[in-house]
Amino acid sequence: MFGRKKLRQRAEVDGQLLELIYDVHDQMLRERKLVESATDGEERRQKARVALQEGLYDFLHRQAKRRRIDPAQVERFSVRHNLAQINK
């Protein structure tokens, strides 16, 4: 009755944070693959993009730890994300 709305909102925000973390992680992996295939001129730019993605991923990961996201929610999201990756 009291406080349920806050809990529901917190779960939604935590879900959005988890989705963002996984999106940034996927983007970071794509950028790393591009670095391997880049020429010398593009390599520095690609490395900078990878460093930016790594920094963003680390920041988001620390925010998730600070928010103390429910481990069950992380597990559900992780399974759903991994199944989506397999089905691509």
PDB file with one MODEL, atoms N, CA, C and O in Angstrom:
MODEL        1
ATOM      1  N   MET A   1       0.815  -1.165   0.000  1.00  0.00           N
ATOM      2  CA  MET A   1       0.000   0.000   0.000  1.00  0.00           C
ATOM      3  C   MET A   1       0.878   1.255   0.000  1.00  0.00           C
ATOM      4  O   MET A   1       0.853   2.033  -0.953  1.00  0.00           O
ATOM      5  N   PHE A   2       1.636   1.444   1.049  1.00  0.00           N
ATOM      6  CA  PHE A   2       2.521   2.602   1.099  1.00  0.00           C
ATOM      7  C   PHE A   2       3.914   2.174   0.649  1.00  0.00           C
ATOM      8  O   PHE A   2       4.461   1.195   1.156  1.00  0.00           O
ATOM      9  N   GLY A   3       4.474   2.894  -0.283  1.00  0.00           N
ATOM     10  CA  GLY A   3       5.823   2.607  -0.727  1.00  0.00           C
ATOM     11  C   GLY A   3       5.911   1.621  -1.886  1.00  0.00           C
ATOM     12  O   GLY A   3       7.001   1.389  -2.411  1.00  0.00           O
ATOM     13  N   ARG A   4       4.796   1.043  -2.293  1.00  0.00           N
ATOM     14  CA  ARG A   4       4.845   0.082  -3.397  1.00  0.00           C
ATOM     15  C   ARG A   4       5.225   0.766  -4.702  1.00  0.00           C
ATOM     16  O   ARG A   4       5.937   0.199  -5.531  1.00  0.00           O
ATOM     17  N   LYS A   5       4.743   1.985  -4.871  1.00  0.00           N
ATOM     18  CA  LYS A   5       5.053   2.719  -6.095  1.00  0.00           C
ATOM     19  C   LYS A   5       6.551   2.974  -6.188  1.00  0.00           C
ATOM     20  O   LYS A   5       7.138   2.860  -7.265  1.00  0.00           O
ATOM     21  N   LYS A   6       7.169   3.316  -5.068  1.00  0.00           N
ATOM     22  CA  LYS A   6       8.612   3.558  -5.058  1.00  0.00           C
ATOM     23  C   LYS A   6       9.376   2.289  -5.411  1.00  0.00           C
ATOM     24  O   LYS A   6      10.344   2.334  -6.170  1.00  0.00           O
ATOM     25  N   LEU A   7       8.942   1.160  -4.863  1.00  0.00           N
ATOM     26  CA  LEU A   7       9.618  -0.099  -5.172  1.00  0.00           C
ATOM     27  C   LEU A   7       9.471  -0.450  -6.645  1.00  0.00           C
ATOM     28  O   LEU A   7      10.418  -0.928  -7.269  1.00  0.00           O
ATOM     29  N   ARG A   8       8.296  -0.216  -7.198  1.00  0.00           N
ATOM     30  CA  ARG A   8       8.068  -0.523  -8.609  1.00  0.00           C
ATOM     31  C   ARG A   8       8.909   0.401  -9.486  1.00  0.00           C
ATOM     32  O   ARG A   8       9.497  -0.041 -10.473  1.00  0.00           O
ATOM     33  N   GLN A   9       8.966   1.682  -9.128  1.00  0.00           N
ATOM     34  CA  GLN A   9       9.777   2.628  -9.888  1.00  0.00           C
ATOM     35  C   GLN A   9      11.261   2.269  -9.792  1.00  0.00           C
ATOM     36  O   GLN A   9      11.996   2.359 -10.775  1.00  0.00           O
ATOM     37  N   ARG A  10      11.685   1.866  -8.611  1.00  0.00           N
ATOM     38  CA  ARG A  10      13.091   1.493  -8.422  1.00  0.00           C
ATOM     39  C   ARG A  10      13.439   0.279  -9.288  1.00  0.00           C
ATOM     40  O   ARG A  10      14.512   0.232  -9.890  1.00  0.00           O
ATOM     41  N   ALA A  11      12.539  -0.693  -9.351  1.00  0.00           N
ATOM     42  CA  ALA A  11      12.777  -1.871 -10.175  1.00  0.00           C
ATOM     43  C   ALA A  11      12.845  -1.498 -11.652  1.00  0.00           C
ATOM     44  O   ALA A  11      13.654  -2.054 -12.395  1.00  0.00           O
ATOM     45  N   GLU A  12      12.007  -0.567 -12.080  1.00  0.00           N
ATOM     46  CA  GLU A  12      12.031  -0.123 -13.479  1.00  0.00           C
ATOM     47  C   GLU A  12      13.342   0.592 -13.804  1.00  0.00           C
ATOM     48  O   GLU A  12      13.955   0.342 -14.842  1.00  0.00           O
ATOM     49  N   VAL A  13      13.763   1.480 -12.907  1.00  0.00           N
ATOM     50  CA  VAL A  13      15.013   2.219 -13.123  1.00  0.00           C
ATOM     51  C   VAL A  13      16.205   1.255 -13.102  1.00  0.00           C
ATOM     52  O   VAL A  13      17.131   1.391 -13.902  1.00  0.00           O
ATOM     53  N   ASP A  14      16.178   0.289 -12.191  1.00  0.00           N
ATOM     54  CA  ASP A  14      17.245  -0.705 -12.142  1.00  0.00           C
ATOM     55  C   ASP A  14      17.281  -1.514 -13.435  1.00  0.00           C
ATOM     56  O   ASP A  14      18.360  -1.818 -13.944  1.00  0.00           O
ATOM     57  N   GLY A  15      16.119  -1.862 -13.966  1.00  0.00           N
ATOM     58  CA  GLY A  15      16.053  -2.585 -15.238  1.00  0.00           C
ATOM     59  C   GLY A  15      16.623  -1.765 -16.379  1.00  0.00           C
ATOM     60  O   GLY A  15      17.322  -2.297 -17.242  1.00  0.00           O
ATOM     61  N   GLN A  16      16.330  -0.472 -16.391  1.00  0.00           N
ATOM     62  CA  GLN A  16      16.883   0.405 -17.420  1.00  0.00           C
ATOM     63  C   GLN A  16      18.397   0.500 -17.293  1.00  0.00           C
ATOM     64  O   GLN A  16      19.110   0.516 -18.297  1.00  0.00           O
ATOM     65  N   LEU A  17      18.882   0.564 -16.063  1.00  0.00           N
ATOM     66  CA  LEU A  17      20.327   0.617 -15.840  1.00  0.00           C
ATOM     67  C   LEU A  17      20.994  -0.666 -16.322  1.00  0.00           C
ATOM     68  O   LEU A  17      22.045  -0.620 -16.961  1.00  0.00           O
ATOM     69  N   LEU A  18      20.387  -1.807 -16.016  1.00  0.00           N
ATOM     70  CA  LEU A  18      20.942  -3.081 -16.478  1.00  0.00           C
ATOM     71  C   LEU A  18      20.958  -3.155 -17.999  1.00  0.00           C
ATOM     72  O   LEU A  18      21.930  -3.622 -18.594  1.00  0.00           O
ATOM     73  N   GLU A  19      19.889  -2.696 -18.620  1.00  0.00           N
ATOM     74  CA  GLU A  19      19.834  -2.705 -20.084  1.00  0.00           C
ATOM     75  C   GLU A  19      20.929  -1.829 -20.670  1.00  0.00           C
ATOM     76  O   GLU A  19      21.575  -2.207 -21.647  1.00  0.00           O
ATOM     77  N   LEU A  20      21.136  -0.669 -20.081  1.00  0.00           N
ATOM     78  CA  LEU A  20      22.187   0.231 -20.543  1.00  0.00           C
ATOM     79  C   LEU A  20      23.569  -0.395 -20.355  1.00  0.00           C
ATOM     80  O   LEU A  20      24.433  -0.267 -21.222  1.00  0.00           O
ATOM     81  N   ILE A  21      23.777  -1.067 -19.232  1.00  0.00           N
ATOM     82  CA  ILE A  21      25.064  -1.711 -18.978  1.00  0.00           C
ATOM     83  C   ILE A  21      25.349  -2.763 -20.048  1.00  0.00           C
ATOM     84  O   ILE A  21      26.450  -2.812 -20.596  1.00  0.00           O
ATOM     85  N   TYR A  22      24.367  -3.597 -20.342  1.00  0.00           N
ATOM     86  CA  TYR A  22      24.580  -4.636 -21.355  1.00  0.00           C
ATOM     87  C   TYR A  22      24.764  -4.037 -22.750  1.00  0.00           C
ATOM     88  O   TYR A  22      25.560  -4.549 -23.536  1.00  0.00           O
ATOM     89  N   ASP A  23      24.042  -2.963 -23.069  1.00  0.00           N
ATOM     90  CA  ASP A  23      24.217  -2.314 -24.364  1.00  0.00           C
ATOM     91  C   ASP A  23      25.628  -1.738 -24.509  1.00  0.00           C
ATOM     92  O   ASP A  23      26.267  -1.884 -25.551  1.00  0.00           O
ATOM     93  N   VAL A  24      26.100  -1.085 -23.452  1.00  0.00           N
ATOM     94  CA  VAL A  24      27.447  -0.509 -23.482  1.00  0.00           C
ATOM     95  C   VAL A  24      28.493  -1.623 -23.581  1.00  0.00           C
ATOM     96  O   VAL A  24      29.489  -1.476 -24.289  1.00  0.00           O
ATOM     97  N   HIS A  25      28.272  -2.720 -22.886  1.00  0.00           N
ATOM     98  CA  HIS A  25      29.216  -3.844 -22.943  1.00  0.00           C
ATOM     99  C   HIS A  25      29.273  -4.417 -24.359  1.00  0.00           C
ATOM    100  O   HIS A  25      30.357  -4.692 -24.873  1.00  0.00           O
ATOM    101  N   ASP A  26      28.115  -4.596 -24.989  1.00  0.00           N
ATOM    102  CA  ASP A  26      28.093  -5.094 -26.367  1.00  0.00           C
ATOM    103  C   ASP A  26      28.791  -4.130 -27.317  1.00  0.00           C
ATOM    104  O   ASP A  26      29.542  -4.551 -28.196  1.00  0.00           O
ATOM    105  N   GLN A  27      28.540  -2.831 -27.138  1.00  0.00           N
ATOM    106  CA  GLN A  27      29.188  -1.829 -27.977  1.00  0.00           C
ATOM    107  C   GLN A  27      30.701  -1.849 -27.769  1.00  0.00           C
ATOM    108  O   GLN A  27      31.460  -1.693 -28.725  1.00  0.00           O
ATOM    109  N   MET A  28      31.140  -2.039 -26.532  1.00  0.00           N
ATOM    110  CA  MET A  28      32.567  -2.100 -26.234  1.00  0.00           C
ATOM    111  C   MET A  28      33.211  -3.287 -26.958  1.00  0.00           C
ATOM    112  O   MET A  28      34.306  -3.159 -27.504  1.00  0.00           O
ATOM    113  N   LEU A  29      32.542  -4.426 -26.962  1.00  0.00           N
ATOM    114  CA  LEU A  29      33.086  -5.596 -27.660  1.00  0.00           C
ATOM    115  C   LEU A  29      33.157  -5.358 -29.164  1.00  0.00           C
ATOM    116  O   LEU A  29      34.118  -5.773 -29.812  1.00  0.00           O
ATOM    117  N   ARG A  30      32.140  -4.686 -29.731  1.00  0.00           N
ATOM    118  CA  ARG A  30      32.169  -4.371 -31.166  1.00  0.00           C
ATOM    119  C   ARG A  30      33.321  -3.424 -31.489  1.00  0.00           C
ATOM    120  O   ARG A  30      33.999  -3.589 -32.502  1.00  0.00           O
ATOM    121  N   GLU A  31      33.541  -2.433 -30.629  1.00  0.00           N
ATOM    122  CA  GLU A  31      34.635  -1.483 -30.845  1.00  0.00           C
ATOM    123  C   GLU A  31      35.993  -2.186 -30.782  1.00  0.00           C
ATOM    124  O   GLU A  31      36.893  -1.866 -31.559  1.00  0.00           O
ATOM    125  N   ARG A  32      36.145  -3.140 -29.863  1.00  0.00           N
ATOM    126  CA  ARG A  32      37.407  -3.882 -29.771  1.00  0.00           C
ATOM    127  C   ARG A  32      37.670  -4.676 -31.039  1.00  0.00           C
ATOM    128  O   ARG A  32      38.812  -4.767 -31.489  1.00  0.00           O
ATOM    129  N   LYS A  33      36.617  -5.255 -31.621  1.00  0.00           N
ATOM    130  CA  LYS A  33      36.785  -5.990 -32.880  1.00  0.00           C
ATOM    131  C   LYS A  33      37.190  -5.056 -34.005  1.00  0.00           C
ATOM    132  O   LYS A  33      37.978  -5.430 -34.873  1.00  0.00           O
ATOM    133  N   LEU A  34      36.652  -3.834 -33.994  1.00  0.00           N
ATOM    134  CA  LEU A  34      37.009  -2.868 -35.021  1.00  0.00           C
ATOM    135  C   LEU A  34      38.465  -2.438 -34.901  1.00  0.00           C
ATOM    136  O   LEU A  34      39.114  -2.172 -35.913  1.00  0.00           O
ATOM    137  N   VAL A  35      38.983  -2.366 -33.687  1.00  0.00           N
ATOM    138  CA  VAL A  35      40.382  -1.991 -33.487  1.00  0.00           C
ATOM    139  C   VAL A  35      41.298  -3.017 -34.136  1.00  0.00           C
ATOM    140  O   VAL A  35      42.315  -2.665 -34.733  1.00  0.00           O
ATOM    141  N   GLU A  36      40.930  -4.288 -34.014  1.00  0.00           N
ATOM    142  CA  GLU A  36      41.755  -5.344 -34.592  1.00  0.00           C
ATOM    143  C   GLU A  36      41.830  -5.253 -36.112  1.00  0.00           C
ATOM    144  O   GLU A  36      42.846  -5.617 -36.703  1.00  0.00           O
ATOM    145  N   SER A  37      40.764  -4.771 -36.750  1.00  0.00           N
ATOM    146  CA  SER A  37      40.743  -4.710 -38.207  1.00  0.00           C
ATOM    147  C   SER A  37      41.020  -3.313 -38.749  1.00  0.00           C
ATOM    148  O   SER A  37      40.940  -3.105 -39.959  1.00  0.00           O
ATOM    149  N   ALA A  38      41.343  -2.354 -37.891  1.00  0.00           N
ATOM    150  CA  ALA A  38      41.548  -0.970 -38.319  1.00  0.00           C
ATOM    151  C   ALA A  38      42.948  -0.776 -38.902  1.00  0.00           C
ATOM    152  O   ALA A  38      43.891  -1.485 -38.550  1.00  0.00           O
ATOM    153  N   THR A  39      43.055   0.197 -39.796  1.00  0.00           N
ATOM    154  CA  THR A  39      44.359   0.579 -40.332  1.00  0.00           C
ATOM    155  C   THR A  39      45.039   1.496 -39.322  1.00  0.00           C
ATOM    156  O   THR A  39      44.448   1.858 -38.304  1.00  0.00           O
ATOM    157  N   ASP A  40      46.287   1.869 -39.611  1.00  0.00           N
ATOM    158  CA  ASP A  40      47.060   2.669 -38.662  1.00  0.00           C
ATOM    159  C   ASP A  40      46.408   4.015 -38.347  1.00  0.00           C
ATOM    160  O   ASP A  40      46.393   4.434 -37.189  1.00  0.00           O
ATOM    161  N   GLY A  41      45.877   4.689 -39.349  1.00  0.00           N
ATOM    162  CA  GLY A  41      45.262   5.994 -39.122  1.00  0.00           C
ATOM    163  C   GLY A  41      44.006   5.910 -38.289  1.00  0.00           C
ATOM    164  O   GLY A  41      43.739   6.789 -37.471  1.00  0.00           O
ATOM    165  N   GLU A  42      43.243   4.874 -38.487  1.00  0.00           N
ATOM    166  CA  GLU A  42      41.984   4.714 -37.749  1.00  0.00           C
ATOM    167  C   GLU A  42      42.197   4.090 -36.371  1.00  0.00           C
ATOM    168  O   GLU A  42      41.338   4.190 -35.496  1.00  0.00           O
ATOM    169  N   GLU A  43      43.342   3.450 -36.190  1.00  0.00           N
ATOM    170  CA  GLU A  43      43.566   2.686 -34.968  1.00  0.00           C
ATOM    171  C   GLU A  43      43.526   3.556 -33.718  1.00  0.00           C
ATOM    172  O   GLU A  43      42.946   3.156 -32.708  1.00  0.00           O
ATOM    173  N   ARG A  44      44.134   4.738 -33.770  1.00  0.00           N
ATOM    174  CA  ARG A  44      44.141   5.614 -32.603  1.00  0.00           C
ATOM    175  C   ARG A  44      42.731   6.064 -32.243  1.00  0.00           C
ATOM    176  O   ARG A  44      42.365   6.124 -31.069  1.00  0.00           O
ATOM    177  N   ARG A  45      41.949   6.376 -33.268  1.00  0.00           N
ATOM    178  CA  ARG A  45      40.576   6.808 -33.034  1.00  0.00           C
ATOM    179  C   ARG A  45      39.743   5.667 -32.449  1.00  0.00           C
ATOM    180  O   ARG A  45      38.932   5.879 -31.547  1.00  0.00           O
ATOM    181  N   GLN A  46      39.949   4.468 -32.965  1.00  0.00           N
ATOM    182  CA  GLN A  46      39.210   3.310 -32.467  1.00  0.00           C
ATOM    183  C   GLN A  46      39.606   2.991 -31.024  1.00  0.00           C
ATOM    184  O   GLN A  46      38.754   2.643 -30.207  1.00  0.00           O
ATOM    185  N   LYS A  47      40.891   3.107 -30.715  1.00  0.00           N
ATOM    186  CA  LYS A  47      41.336   2.860 -29.340  1.00  0.00           C
ATOM    187  C   LYS A  47      40.733   3.870 -28.380  1.00  0.00           C
ATOM    188  O   LYS A  47      40.399   3.529 -27.245  1.00  0.00           O
ATOM    189  N   ALA A  48      40.592   5.117 -28.831  1.00  0.00           N
ATOM    190  CA  ALA A  48      39.959   6.133 -27.988  1.00  0.00           C
ATOM    191  C   ALA A  48      38.495   5.788 -27.744  1.00  0.00           C
ATOM    192  O   ALA A  48      37.991   5.968 -26.636  1.00  0.00           O
ATOM    193  N   ARG A  49      37.812   5.294 -28.769  1.00  0.00           N
ATOM    194  CA  ARG A  49      36.412   4.893 -28.600  1.00  0.00           C
ATOM    195  C   ARG A  49      36.288   3.720 -27.644  1.00  0.00           C
ATOM    196  O   ARG A  49      35.363   3.670 -26.833  1.00  0.00           O
ATOM    197  N   VAL A  50      37.222   2.769 -27.736  1.00  0.00           N
ATOM    198  CA  VAL A  50      37.199   1.625 -26.816  1.00  0.00           C
ATOM    199  C   VAL A  50      37.419   2.105 -25.386  1.00  0.00           C
ATOM    200  O   VAL A  50      36.731   1.659 -24.468  1.00  0.00           O
ATOM    201  N   ALA A  51      38.367   3.004 -25.195  1.00  0.00           N
ATOM    202  CA  ALA A  51      38.636   3.533 -23.857  1.00  0.00           C
ATOM    203  C   ALA A  51      37.411   4.257 -23.307  1.00  0.00           C
ATOM    204  O   ALA A  51      37.104   4.145 -22.120  1.00  0.00           O
ATOM    205  N   LEU A  52      36.712   4.999 -24.162  1.00  0.00           N
ATOM    206  CA  LEU A  52      35.505   5.694 -23.744  1.00  0.00           C
ATOM    207  C   LEU A  52      34.424   4.697 -23.328  1.00  0.00           C
ATOM    208  O   LEU A  52      33.768   4.887 -22.304  1.00  0.00           O
ATOM    209  N   GLN A  53      34.237   3.639 -24.114  1.00  0.00           N
ATOM    210  CA  GLN A  53      33.238   2.627 -23.790  1.00  0.00           C
ATOM    211  C   GLN A  53      33.597   1.896 -22.493  1.00  0.00           C
ATOM    212  O   GLN A  53      32.720   1.597 -21.683  1.00  0.00           O
ATOM    213  N   GLU A  54      34.879   1.610 -22.300  1.00  0.00           N
ATOM    214  CA  GLU A  54      35.312   0.937 -21.071  1.00  0.00           C
ATOM    215  C   GLU A  54      35.061   1.811 -19.852  1.00  0.00           C
ATOM    216  O   GLU A  54      34.617   1.323 -18.812  1.00  0.00           O
ATOM    217  N   GLY A  55      35.345   3.104 -19.979  1.00  0.00           N
ATOM    218  CA  GLY A  55      35.099   4.023 -18.869  1.00  0.00           C
ATOM    219  C   GLY A  55      33.620   4.132 -18.545  1.00  0.00           C
ATOM    220  O   GLY A  55      33.238   4.156 -17.375  1.00  0.00           O
ATOM    221  N   LEU A  56      32.787   4.198 -19.574  1.00  0.00           N
ATOM    222  CA  LEU A  56      31.347   4.263 -19.363  1.00  0.00           C
ATOM    223  C   LEU A  56      30.828   2.981 -18.718  1.00  0.00           C
ATOM    224  O   LEU A  56      29.986   3.025 -17.821  1.00  0.00           O
ATOM    225  N   TYR A  57      31.337   1.841 -19.181  1.00  0.00           N
ATOM    226  CA  TYR A  57      30.935   0.553 -18.611  1.00  0.00           C
ATOM    227  C   TYR A  57      31.321   0.467 -17.133  1.00  0.00           C
ATOM    228  O   TYR A  57      30.518   0.039 -16.303  1.00  0.00           O
ATOM    229  N   ASP A  58      32.539   0.868 -16.809  1.00  0.00           N
ATOM    230  CA  ASP A  58      32.983   0.851 -15.413  1.00  0.00           C
ATOM    231  C   ASP A  58      32.118   1.762 -14.534  1.00  0.00           C
ATOM    232  O   ASP A  58      31.741   1.394 -13.421  1.00  0.00           O
ATOM    233  N   PHE A  59      31.810   2.955 -15.052  1.00  0.00           N
ATOM    234  CA  PHE A  59      30.975   3.878 -14.296  1.00  0.00           C
ATOM    235  C   PHE A  59      29.594   3.289 -14.039  1.00  0.00           C
ATOM    236  O   PHE A  59      29.102   3.329 -12.911  1.00  0.00           O
ATOM    237  N   LEU A  60      28.970   2.745 -15.072  1.00  0.00           N
ATOM    238  CA  LEU A  60      27.630   2.170 -14.924  1.00  0.00           C
ATOM    239  C   LEU A  60      27.645   0.969 -13.984  1.00  0.00           C
ATOM    240  O   LEU A  60      26.713   0.765 -13.206  1.00  0.00           O
ATOM    241  N   HIS A  61      28.706   0.181 -14.065  1.00  0.00           N
ATOM    242  CA  HIS A  61      28.821  -0.985 -13.191  1.00  0.00           C
ATOM    243  C   HIS A  61      28.925  -0.538 -11.726  1.00  0.00           C
ATOM    244  O   HIS A  61      28.311  -1.140 -10.845  1.00  0.00           O
ATOM    245  N   ARG A  62      29.700   0.512 -11.474  1.00  0.00           N
ATOM    246  CA  ARG A  62      29.811   1.034 -10.103  1.00  0.00           C
ATOM    247  C   ARG A  62      28.474   1.591  -9.616  1.00  0.00           C
ATOM    248  O   ARG A  62      28.124   1.438  -8.446  1.00  0.00           O
ATOM    249  N   GLN A  63      27.728   2.236 -10.516  1.00  0.00           N
ATOM    250  CA  GLN A  63      26.417   2.761 -10.130  1.00  0.00           C
ATOM    251  C   GLN A  63      25.464   1.631  -9.761  1.00  0.00           C
ATOM    252  O   GLN A  63      24.685   1.749  -8.815  1.00  0.00           O
ATOM    253  N   ALA A  64      25.530   0.531 -10.518  1.00  0.00           N
ATOM    254  CA  ALA A  64      24.676  -0.624 -10.210  1.00  0.00           C
ATOM    255  C   ALA A  64      25.040  -1.203  -8.850  1.00  0.00           C
ATOM    256  O   ALA A  64      24.158  -1.597  -8.087  1.00  0.00           O
ATOM    257  N   LYS A  65      26.330  -1.259  -8.540  1.00  0.00           N
ATOM    258  CA  LYS A  65      26.743  -1.760  -7.228  1.00  0.00           C
ATOM    259  C   LYS A  65      26.276  -0.822  -6.120  1.00  0.00           C
ATOM    260  O   LYS A  65      25.839  -1.272  -5.061  1.00  0.00           O
ATOM    261  N   ARG A  66      26.369   0.462  -6.364  1.00  0.00           N
ATOM    262  CA  ARG A  66      25.960   1.445  -5.367  1.00  0.00           C
ATOM    263  C   ARG A  66      24.455   1.367  -5.109  1.00  0.00           C
ATOM    264  O   ARG A  66      24.009   1.539  -3.975  1.00  0.00           O
ATOM    265  N   ARG A  67      23.678   1.109  -6.153  1.00  0.00           N
ATOM    266  CA  ARG A  67      22.222   1.018  -6.017  1.00  0.00           C
ATOM    267  C   ARG A  67      21.796  -0.304  -5.392  1.00  0.00           C
ATOM    268  O   ARG A  67      20.641  -0.462  -4.998  1.00  0.00           O
ATOM    269  N   ARG A  68      22.720  -1.247  -5.302  1.00  0.00           N
ATOM    270  CA  ARG A  68      22.425  -2.570  -4.728  1.00  0.00           C
ATOM    271  C   ARG A  68      21.225  -3.213  -5.425  1.00  0.00           C
ATOM    272  O   ARG A  68      20.211  -3.538  -4.807  1.00  0.00           O
ATOM    273  N   ILE A  69      21.385  -3.379  -6.725  1.00  0.00           N
ATOM    274  CA  ILE A  69      20.330  -3.988  -7.533  1.00  0.00           C
ATOM    275  C   ILE A  69      20.109  -5.418  -7.072  1.00  0.00           C
ATOM    276  O   ILE A  69      21.058  -6.140  -6.767  1.00  0.00           O
ATOM    277  N   ASP A  70      18.859  -5.813  -7.025  1.00  0.00           N
ATOM    278  CA  ASP A  70      18.463  -7.142  -6.577  1.00  0.00           C
ATOM    279  C   ASP A  70      19.126  -8.207  -7.457  1.00  0.00           C
ATOM    280  O   ASP A  70      18.969  -8.172  -8.677  1.00  0.00           O
ATOM    281  N   PRO A  71      19.858  -9.145  -6.868  1.00  0.00           N
ATOM    282  CA  PRO A  71      20.524 -10.187  -7.661  1.00  0.00           C
ATOM    283  C   PRO A  71      19.566 -11.015  -8.512  1.00  0.00           C
ATOM    284  O   PRO A  71      19.936 -11.465  -9.597  1.00  0.00           O
ATOM    285  N   ALA A  72      18.362 -11.217  -8.043  1.00  0.00           N
ATOM    286  CA  ALA A  72      17.377 -11.969  -8.826  1.00  0.00           C
ATOM    287  C   ALA A  72      17.017 -11.208 -10.096  1.00  0.00           C
ATOM    288  O   ALA A  72      16.824 -11.811 -11.151  1.00  0.00           O
ATOM    289  N   GLN A  73      16.925  -9.887  -9.997  1.00  0.00           N
ATOM    290  CA  GLN A  73      16.624  -9.079 -11.168  1.00  0.00           C
ATOM    291  C   GLN A  73      17.785  -9.119 -12.162  1.00  0.00           C
ATOM    292  O   GLN A  73      17.570  -9.185 -13.372  1.00  0.00           O
ATOM    293  N   VAL A  74      19.006  -9.078 -11.650  1.00  0.00           N
ATOM    294  CA  VAL A  74      20.179  -9.166 -12.522  1.00  0.00           C
ATOM    295  C   VAL A  74      20.198 -10.510 -13.233  1.00  0.00           C
ATOM    296  O   VAL A  74      20.482 -10.578 -14.429  1.00  0.00           O
ATOM    297  N   GLU A  75      19.901 -11.566 -12.514  1.00  0.00           N
ATOM    298  CA  GLU A  75      19.899 -12.900 -13.102  1.00  0.00           C
ATOM    299  C   GLU A  75      18.845 -13.015 -14.197  1.00  0.00           C
ATOM    300  O   GLU A  75      19.130 -13.534 -15.276  1.00  0.00           O
ATOM    301  N   ARG A  76      17.635 -12.539 -13.933  1.00  0.00           N
ATOM    302  CA  ARG A  76      16.569 -12.608 -14.936  1.00  0.00           C
ATOM    303  C   ARG A  76      16.947 -11.822 -16.185  1.00  0.00           C
ATOM    304  O   ARG A  76      16.742 -12.287 -17.307  1.00  0.00           O
ATOM    305  N   PHE A  77      17.497 -10.633 -15.983  1.00  0.00           N
ATOM    306  CA  PHE A  77      17.878  -9.809 -17.119  1.00  0.00           C
ATOM    307  C   PHE A  77      19.019 -10.441 -17.893  1.00  0.00           C
ATOM    308  O   PHE A  77      19.024 -10.415 -19.124  1.00  0.00           O
ATOM    309  N   SER A  78      19.984 -11.008 -17.186  1.00  0.00           N
ATOM    310  CA  SER A  78      21.124 -11.645 -17.830  1.00  0.00           C
ATOM    311  C   SER A  78      20.688 -12.824 -18.695  1.00  0.00           C
ATOM    312  O   SER A  78      21.158 -12.980 -19.822  1.00  0.00           O
ATOM    313  N   VAL A  79      19.798 -13.643 -18.172  1.00  0.00           N
ATOM    314  CA  VAL A  79      19.301 -14.792 -18.933  1.00  0.00           C
ATOM    315  C   VAL A  79      18.570 -14.314 -20.172  1.00  0.00           C
ATOM    316  O   VAL A  79      18.784 -14.836 -21.267  1.00  0.00           O
ATOM    317  N   ARG A  80      17.701 -13.315 -20.001  1.00  0.00           N
ATOM    318  CA  ARG A  80      16.949 -12.795 -21.145  1.00  0.00           C
ATOM    319  C   ARG A  80      17.883 -12.198 -22.201  1.00  0.00           C
ATOM    320  O   ARG A  80      17.670 -12.387 -23.398  1.00  0.00           O
ATOM    321  N   HIS A  81      18.912 -11.480 -21.757  1.00  0.00           N
ATOM    322  CA  HIS A  81      19.862 -10.871 -22.693  1.00  0.00           C
ATOM    323  C   HIS A  81      20.666 -11.937 -23.432  1.00  0.00           C
ATOM    324  O   HIS A  81      20.873 -11.839 -24.641  1.00  0.00           O
ATOM    325  N   ASN A  82      21.116 -12.955 -22.701  1.00  0.00           N
ATOM    326  CA  ASN A  82      21.907 -14.016 -23.334  1.00  0.00           C
ATOM    327  C   ASN A  82      21.074 -14.815 -24.326  1.00  0.00           C
ATOM    328  O   ASN A  82      21.578 -15.207 -25.378  1.00  0.00           O
ATOM    329  N   LEU A  83      19.816 -15.060 -24.008  1.00  0.00           N
ATOM    330  CA  LEU A  83      18.942 -15.761 -24.952  1.00  0.00           C
ATOM    331  C   LEU A  83      18.713 -14.929 -26.212  1.00  0.00           C
ATOM    332  O   LEU A  83      18.652 -15.472 -27.315  1.00  0.00           O
ATOM    333  N   ALA A  84      18.590 -13.633 -26.050  1.00  0.00           N
ATOM    334  CA  ALA A  84      18.428 -12.756 -27.203  1.00  0.00           C
ATOM    335  C   ALA A  84      19.681 -12.790 -28.076  1.00  0.00           C
ATOM    336  O   ALA A  84      19.583 -12.772 -29.303  1.00  0.00           O
ATOM    337  N   GLN A  85      20.863 -12.838 -27.444  1.00  0.00           N
ATOM    338  CA  GLN A  85      22.115 -12.917 -28.204  1.00  0.00           C
ATOM    339  C   GLN A  85      22.216 -14.228 -28.967  1.00  0.00           C
ATOM    340  O   GLN A  85      22.706 -14.250 -30.096  1.00  0.00           O
ATOM    341  N   ILE A  86      21.764 -15.306 -28.372  1.00  0.00           N
ATOM    342  CA  ILE A  86      21.829 -16.620 -29.023  1.00  0.00           C
ATOM    343  C   ILE A  86      20.879 -16.660 -30.211  1.00  0.00           C
ATOM    344  O   ILE A  86      21.211 -17.230 -31.250  1.00  0.00           O
ATOM    345  N   ASN A  87      19.720 -16.069 -30.071  1.00  0.00           N
ATOM    346  CA  ASN A  87      18.705 -16.119 -31.116  1.00  0.00           C
ATOM    347  C   ASN A  87      18.969 -15.161 -32.271  1.00  0.00           C
ATOM    348  O   ASN A  87      18.246 -15.194 -33.266  1.00  0.00           O
ATOM    349  N   LYS A  88      19.971 -14.323 -32.166  1.00  0.00           N
ATOM    350  CA  LYS A  88      20.292 -13.387 -33.265  1.00  0.00           C
ATOM    351  C   LYS A  88      20.846 -14.102 -34.449  1.00  0.00           C
ATOM    352  O   LYS A  88      21.168 -13.472 -35.456  1.00  0.00           O
TER     353      LYS A  88
ENDMDL
END
